[in-house]
Amino acid sequence: MRIVVAMSGGVDSSVAAYELKKQGHDVIGITIKTWPKEECGAEGGKLCCSLDAIKFARSVAEDLKIPYYVIDLSKEFAESVQKYFVDEYARGRTPSPCIYCNSRIKFGRLFEKARELGAEKIATGHFARILKSGSTYRLVEAEDLSVDQSYFLYDISSQMLPFIEFPVGTFTKKMVRSIAQEQLFMSADRQSSQDICFVSGTGGYRKYLTKLGVNAFAPGKMLDVTGKAVGEHKGIAFYTVGQRRHVGVSGPEPLYVLKIDPKNNTITIGQRAHAMKSKMRVGEINWLTPEAPVTRKKFGVRIRHRGDKASATVILVRGGKAVVEFDEPQFAPAPGQAAVFYEGETLACGAWIEEVLE
């Protein structure tokens, strides 16, 4: 089978390509260039579009003796992911660009390119699994939950699942690194990046947004939970719900960002107890299981990548939205972030957090 592997230059995608080649597949390596070089921060050696990334990926492809290409999707990336990223901060929300990029670029435009090359499937180095039962495909967590990345994949189309491979989904990170070292891959000891790819070399997302002229840096009032002004914030894009550090106001107990109001340019802060929430509204639900519940259903809900699953009832409402009622209050659900819903190890669906209700 011909399979295109998205090769980022990192160790995970390198081993993914190796495993597929070892299984006898006709493997093609592709590096997606998502950002114009002049804006990509070429000094950032971990960036997906840096010269280093291409160098590492090309080296592994040569080791494996597989065809290798670099495809320029920077225009598509700018029109979708960049616009989304900027718009969310301007709205006082905290974006999740990796989730957005996965569904629009890696498992969207890349698959179209793979088809042009005659490939039947695409593969990445994500730590997740796809299981088949009869004619049904399920996206499930990685066997090693400490590196599971299923949270970032919730927004891909369910129709894509039969055409995706995650070759390292049953491995531990130690196993992946060991295989790369045994094969003497240049990427074997390359560290994984936790940064947003297109702002890592620009001085961080704040400088990046400032350069683009995003109107989210005007100072405004910092309010307490009673609505009283207790200080001044630097601009709404400097803050995210749940933030504790650099709030700028001291008190007898630690203070957290509770709410960002772009319309009035205010930030509300309070104690941790004020950040514990029991209900939120989500929108743009993407289902990966065959059938959505008719009205309500219990799920394990993850509201951040490294967060634990929290038991909650999901109540469907009109327009692809739902109200999520947690069994126990959860810390700081952040509008703009993803809420991902699991049935055991299976990722059932996910949605964007729109509003905290109580």
ZAFI-642722 format. One line per field, with one value per residue (C-alpha): x negated, y, z; residue number from 1; residue in three letters. Coordinates in Angstrom, 3 decimals. Each point is the difference from the previous one (the first is absolute). Layout:
N
px	[X	...] .
py	[Y	...] .
pz	[Z	...] .
nr	[NUM	...] .
rest	[Ala	...] .
This chain:
358
px	[0.000	-1.261	0.013	-1.100	-1.652	0.027	-3.623	-0.581	-3.679	0.776	-0.689	3.644	0.742	-3.405	0.812	3.510	-1.540	-2.468	2.748	2.105	-3.001	-0.848	3.564	-0.569	2.012	-0.919	-0.859	-0.340	-1.252	1.393	-0.873	2.717	-1.319	2.638	-1.609	-1.933	-3.682	-0.339	2.650	-0.772	-2.847	-2.586	-2.211	2.521	-1.424	3.190	2.324	2.039	-0.966	-3.612	-2.959	-1.063	3.325	-0.381	-3.618	0.914	2.969	-1.941	-2.841	2.367	1.670	-3.404	-0.817	3.256	-0.468	3.487	1.114	0.162	1.706	0.561	3.407	0.805	3.334	-0.932	2.807	2.621	-1.496	0.146	3.575	1.246	-2.235	-1.560	3.358	1.583	-2.885	0.175	3.788	0.247	-2.378	1.864	3.188	-1.590	-0.251	-2.961	-0.479	-1.195	-1.864	-1.345	3.531	1.072	-3.072	0.511	3.514	-0.538	-3.587	-1.497	3.157	1.592	-2.251	-2.756	2.383	0.936	-3.698	-0.449	2.789	-1.755	-3.019	2.160	-0.066	2.801	-0.771	-1.893	-1.930	-1.446	-2.047	2.897	0.389	3.541	1.648	2.730	1.829	2.272	3.032	1.935	0.555	-0.409	-3.201	-0.688	-2.601	-1.361	-2.674	-3.620	-0.955	-2.458	2.327	-2.929	-0.618	3.557	0.848	3.571	1.223	-1.611	1.700	3.673	0.827	-0.983	2.858	1.349	-0.071	-3.792	-0.545	-0.245	-2.766	-2.289	-2.811	-1.637	-2.960	-1.401	3.341	-0.835	-3.539	-1.428	-2.136	-3.005	0.647	0.262	-3.253	-1.736	1.044	-1.239	-3.330	-0.386	0.599	-2.419	2.610	-1.136	3.258	-0.619	-0.877	1.957	2.252	3.708	1.237	2.788	0.173	2.396	-1.980	0.427	-0.726	-2.924	-2.633	1.784	-0.298	3.264	3.623	0.346	-2.709	1.435	3.475	-1.435	-1.813	3.290	1.670	2.563	2.181	-0.358	-2.740	1.751	-0.214	3.255	1.540	-0.711	3.136	0.685	3.000	2.207	-0.810	-2.255	-3.110	-3.095	-2.691	-0.826	-0.735	-2.440	2.379	2.339	-2.382	-2.456	2.402	1.867	2.685	-1.612	-3.257	-1.693	-3.450	-0.481	3.539	-1.418	2.218	-0.968	2.267	0.015	0.603	-1.144	2.139	1.043	1.470	3.709	1.436	-1.143	2.450	-1.224	3.072	-0.709	-3.756	0.045	-1.575	1.722	-2.189	0.716	-1.071	-0.278	3.411	1.530	-1.624	1.694	2.877	2.773	1.600	-1.100	1.309	-1.900	0.504	-1.025	0.177	-1.878	1.146	-2.415	2.353	2.788	2.933	0.419	2.142	3.565	0.146	-2.507	-2.776	-2.809	-3.589	-3.469	-0.833	-3.487	-0.200	-3.773	-2.592	-1.654	3.164	1.771	3.315	2.894	3.361	2.673	3.419	0.138	3.387	0.433	1.710	0.607	-2.579	-2.765	-0.290	0.210	0.073	-2.521	0.871	-2.915	0.576	-2.658	-1.123	-2.992	-2.779	0.193	1.596	-1.385	2.076	-1.795	-1.532	1.271	2.235	-0.502	2.456	-1.000	1.825	-2.684	-3.020	2.069	0.148	3.704	-0.014	-1.381	1.014	-1.212	0.738	2.162	1.152	-0.225	3.536	-0.543] .
py	[0.000	3.483	2.207	3.620	0.825	3.566	0.417	2.946	-0.722	-1.331	-3.434	-1.144	0.508	-1.450	-3.244	0.005	-0.027	-2.701	-2.269	0.279	-0.707	-3.024	-1.283	0.015	3.064	2.338	3.042	3.616	2.667	3.522	3.058	2.632	3.528	1.930	3.412	2.360	-0.261	3.736	-0.219	-3.429	0.883	-2.148	0.041	-2.181	-3.459	-1.683	1.743	-2.037	2.241	0.723	-1.042	-2.285	-1.834	-0.644	-1.053	-2.559	-1.385	-0.253	-1.806	-2.656	-0.416	-0.588	-2.561	-1.808	0.368	1.423	2.873	3.327	3.277	3.394	1.478	3.661	0.456	3.371	1.792	-2.435	0.159	3.801	0.087	-2.485	-0.524	3.476	1.733	-2.223	0.628	3.775	0.177	-2.053	2.259	3.072	-1.576	-0.492	-3.767	-2.380	-1.830	-3.566	0.315	-3.569	-1.426	2.370	-0.818	-3.745	0.054	2.638	-0.628	-3.335	-2.082	2.268	1.492	-2.586	-2.840	1.712	0.194	-3.646	-1.010	1.842	-2.238	-3.123	-0.660	-1.883	1.284	2.650	-0.535	2.195	-0.444	0.801	-2.155	-1.254	-3.070	-0.837	-3.267	-1.745	-2.060	-1.278	3.038	2.445	1.900	1.530	2.536	-1.117	1.097	-1.121	-3.044	2.180	2.615	2.147	0.995	-0.304	2.651	-0.970	3.295	1.894	-2.210	0.335	2.417	-2.231	-1.358	-3.411	-0.844	0.329	-2.718	-2.934	1.849	0.833	-1.962	0.766	-2.436	1.041	-0.025	-3.242	1.103	1.858	3.059	-1.951	-2.711	2.551	1.660	-3.382	-1.060	3.298	-0.392	-3.575	1.198	2.913	2.517	3.599	0.770	-2.590	2.495	2.960	1.351	0.465	3.563	1.195	3.372	1.347	-0.587	3.376	2.208	-1.855	1.989	3.358	0.665	-1.687	0.396	3.465	1.492	-1.870	1.447	3.463	-0.183	-0.821	2.973	-2.036	2.321	-1.897	1.871	3.137	0.319	-0.305	-0.596	-3.024	-0.865	-2.164	-2.322	2.845	2.130	2.377	1.267	-1.293	0.753	0.335	-2.748	0.267	-1.192	-2.973	-2.031	-0.189	-2.144	-3.290	-1.368	-1.894	1.955	0.626	1.374	3.620	1.016	3.210	0.255	-1.446	-1.249	-2.138	-3.061	-0.748	1.704	-1.478	1.341	-0.873	1.829	2.003	2.560	1.395	2.202	1.993	-0.742	-1.343	-2.948	-1.518	-1.703	-1.979	-2.841	-3.606	-0.821	2.542	-1.808	-3.326	-0.394	-2.576	0.879	1.267	0.313	-1.444	0.348	-1.401	-3.585	-2.484	-3.614	-2.839	-2.778	-1.181	1.413	3.019	-0.352	1.172	2.392	-0.706	-2.402	-0.479	0.397	0.404	3.590	1.420	3.809	0.208	-2.306	-1.091	0.157	-2.996	-1.121	1.329	-1.736	2.214	-0.076	1.431	1.438	0.672	3.197	1.524	1.119	-2.472	1.228	-1.701	0.808	-1.930	-0.600	-1.331	-2.376	1.956	3.612	0.313	2.566	2.828	-1.234	2.480	1.294	-0.796	-3.192	-3.462	-2.265	-3.607	-2.750	-3.623	-3.278	-2.045	0.193	1.011	3.632	0.535	3.677	3.401	3.646	3.521	1.482	3.038	1.214	-0.885	0.018	-0.536] .
pz	[0.000	-0.821	3.093	0.332	3.326	1.285	1.108	2.294	0.544	3.470	1.413	0.100	-3.691	-0.891	1.803	-1.472	-3.493	1.042	1.389	-3.131	-2.224	2.162	-0.475	-3.750	-0.973	-2.845	2.132	-1.118	2.389	-0.126	2.043	0.062	-0.300	1.900	0.330	-2.278	0.844	0.610	2.744	1.383	2.343	-1.727	3.075	1.816	-0.580	1.207	-2.423	-2.441	-2.890	0.892	-2.113	2.842	-0.101	-3.723	0.473	2.681	-1.932	-3.269	1.768	1.384	-3.388	-1.550	2.716	-0.772	-3.765	-0.460	-2.257	1.823	-0.850	1.578	-0.792	0.523	1.768	1.473	-1.849	1.249	3.491	0.048	-1.258	2.592	3.031	0.166	-0.414	2.648	2.427	-0.353	0.080	3.184	1.945	-1.245	1.412	3.420	-0.443	0.235	-3.324	-0.593	-3.317	0.019	0.033	-2.745	-2.102	0.354	-1.405	-2.696	-1.155	1.092	-0.414	-2.566	-2.663	0.536	-0.783	-3.258	-0.905	0.972	-2.354	-2.821	0.658	-0.174	3.746	1.727	3.486	1.936	3.219	2.735	3.135	2.351	3.089	-0.583	-1.521	-2.485	0.639	-2.480	0.992	-2.984	-2.189	2.895	0.756	3.415	1.095	3.366	2.423	-0.299	2.016	1.933	1.488	1.114	-3.643	-1.352	-2.616	-0.856	1.513	-2.892	-2.610	0.941	-2.830	-2.924	-2.096	0.978	-3.717	0.100	2.616	-2.479	-1.856	2.950	1.641	3.355	-0.012	3.424	1.824	1.797	0.944	2.946	-0.631	1.275	-2.588	-2.792	0.983	0.341	-3.509	-1.437	1.771	-1.228	-3.557	0.494	-1.099	0.165	1.805	2.752	2.715	-1.299	2.712	-0.596	-0.153	2.275	-1.715	-2.591	-3.182	-1.644	3.010	1.592	-1.833	0.213	3.737	0.967	-0.955	1.551	-2.216	-2.938	0.573	0.581	-3.340	-1.703	1.661	1.921	2.072	3.252	1.829	1.242	3.801	1.900	3.386	2.144	1.988	3.035	0.221	1.263	-3.053	1.910	-1.821	1.802	-2.566	-3.683	-2.502	-2.923	-2.702	-0.279	-2.184	2.904	2.017	-0.091	2.284	2.877	-0.174	3.338	-0.819	-1.066	0.918	1.427	3.085	3.359	2.756	3.149	-2.230	-3.565	-2.654	-3.334	-3.204	0.031	-2.978	-3.022	-1.368	-3.360	-0.467	3.167	-0.022	3.572	1.782	3.045	2.603	3.162	2.234	-1.123	1.457	-2.379	-2.948	0.792	-2.461	-0.361	-3.324	-3.398	-3.542	-2.964	-3.741	-3.382	1.249	-2.153	0.437	-0.690	1.065	-2.342	1.954	2.245	3.141	-0.502	2.954	2.759	0.887	2.519	-1.173	1.405	-0.954	-0.398	-0.132	-0.444	-1.533	3.234	2.078	1.471	-1.416	2.054	0.101	-1.535	-1.619	-3.503	-0.961	-3.707	-1.081	-3.413	-2.509	0.783	3.577	3.371	3.702	2.090	3.664	2.052	2.902	1.910	-0.641	-2.329	0.058	-2.527	-3.229	-2.537	-2.932	-3.240	1.310	-0.876	2.035	-1.080	0.937	0.572	0.465	1.706	-2.289	-3.027	-1.041	-0.700	-0.931	0.826	-0.110	0.669	3.420	-0.640	3.391	3.679	1.439	3.725] .
nr	[1	2	3	4	5	6	7	8	9	10	11	12	13	14	15	16	17	18	19	20	21	22	23	24	25	26	27	28	29	30	31	32	33	34	35	36	37	38	39	40	41	42	43	44	45	46	47	48	49	50	51	52	53	54	55	56	57	58	59	60	61	62	63	64	65	66	67	68	69	70	71	72	73	74	75	76	77	78	79	80	81	82	83	84	85	86	87	88	89	90	91	92	93	94	95	96	97	98	99	100	101	102	103	104	105	106	107	108	109	110	111	112	113	114	115	116	117	118	119	120	121	122	123	124	125	126	127	128	129	130	131	132	133	134	135	136	137	138	139	140	141	142	143	144	145	146	147	148	149	150	151	152	153	154	155	156	157	158	159	160	161	162	163	164	165	166	167	168	169	170	171	172	173	174	175	176	177	178	179	180	181	182	183	184	185	186	187	188	189	190	191	192	193	194	195	196	197	198	199	200	201	202	203	204	205	206	207	208	209	210	211	212	213	214	215	216	217	218	219	220	221	222	223	224	225	226	227	228	229	230	231	232	233	234	235	236	237	238	239	240	241	242	243	244	245	246	247	248	249	250	251	252	253	254	255	256	257	258	259	260	261	262	263	264	265	266	267	268	269	270	271	272	273	274	275	276	277	278	279	280	281	282	283	284	285	286	287	288	289	290	291	292	293	294	295	296	297	298	299	300	301	302	303	304	305	306	307	308	309	310	311	312	313	314	315	316	317	318	319	320	321	322	323	324	325	326	327	328	329	330	331	332	333	334	335	336	337	338	339	340	341	342	343	344	345	346	347	348	349	350	351	352	353	354	355	356	357	358] .
rest	[Met	Arg	Ile	Val	Val	Ala	Met	Ser	Gly	Gly	Val	Asp	Ser	Ser	Val	Ala	Ala	Tyr	Glu	Leu	Lys	Lys	Gln	Gly	His	Asp	Val	Ile	Gly	Ile	Thr	Ile	Lys	Thr	Trp	Pro	Lys	Glu	Glu	Cys	Gly	Ala	Glu	Gly	Gly	Lys	Leu	Cys	Cys	Ser	Leu	Asp	Ala	Ile	Lys	Phe	Ala	Arg	Ser	Val	Ala	Glu	Asp	Leu	Lys	Ile	Pro	Tyr	Tyr	Val	Ile	Asp	Leu	Ser	Lys	Glu	Phe	Ala	Glu	Ser	Val	Gln	Lys	Tyr	Phe	Val	Asp	Glu	Tyr	Ala	Arg	Gly	Arg	Thr	Pro	Ser	Pro	Cys	Ile	Tyr	Cys	Asn	Ser	Arg	Ile	Lys	Phe	Gly	Arg	Leu	Phe	Glu	Lys	Ala	Arg	Glu	Leu	Gly	Ala	Glu	Lys	Ile	Ala	Thr	Gly	His	Phe	Ala	Arg	Ile	Leu	Lys	Ser	Gly	Ser	Thr	Tyr	Arg	Leu	Val	Glu	Ala	Glu	Asp	Leu	Ser	Val	Asp	Gln	Ser	Tyr	Phe	Leu	Tyr	Asp	Ile	Ser	Ser	Gln	Met	Leu	Pro	Phe	Ile	Glu	Phe	Pro	Val	Gly	Thr	Phe	Thr	Lys	Lys	Met	Val	Arg	Ser	Ile	Ala	Gln	Glu	Gln	Leu	Phe	Met	Ser	Ala	Asp	Arg	Gln	Ser	Ser	Gln	Asp	Ile	Cys	Phe	Val	Ser	Gly	Thr	Gly	Gly	Tyr	Arg	Lys	Tyr	Leu	Thr	Lys	Leu	Gly	Val	Asn	Ala	Phe	Ala	Pro	Gly	Lys	Met	Leu	Asp	Val	Thr	Gly	Lys	Ala	Val	Gly	Glu	His	Lys	Gly	Ile	Ala	Phe	Tyr	Thr	Val	Gly	Gln	Arg	Arg	His	Val	Gly	Val	Ser	Gly	Pro	Glu	Pro	Leu	Tyr	Val	Leu	Lys	Ile	Asp	Pro	Lys	Asn	Asn	Thr	Ile	Thr	Ile	Gly	Gln	Arg	Ala	His	Ala	Met	Lys	Ser	Lys	Met	Arg	Val	Gly	Glu	Ile	Asn	Trp	Leu	Thr	Pro	Glu	Ala	Pro	Val	Thr	Arg	Lys	Lys	Phe	Gly	Val	Arg	Ile	Arg	His	Arg	Gly	Asp	Lys	Ala	Ser	Ala	Thr	Val	Ile	Leu	Val	Arg	Gly	Gly	Lys	Ala	Val	Val	Glu	Phe	Asp	Glu	Pro	Gln	Phe	Ala	Pro	Ala	Pro	Gly	Gln	Ala	Ala	Val	Phe	Tyr	Glu	Gly	Glu	Thr	Leu	Ala	Cys	Gly	Ala	Trp	Ile	Glu	Glu	Val	Leu	Glu] .
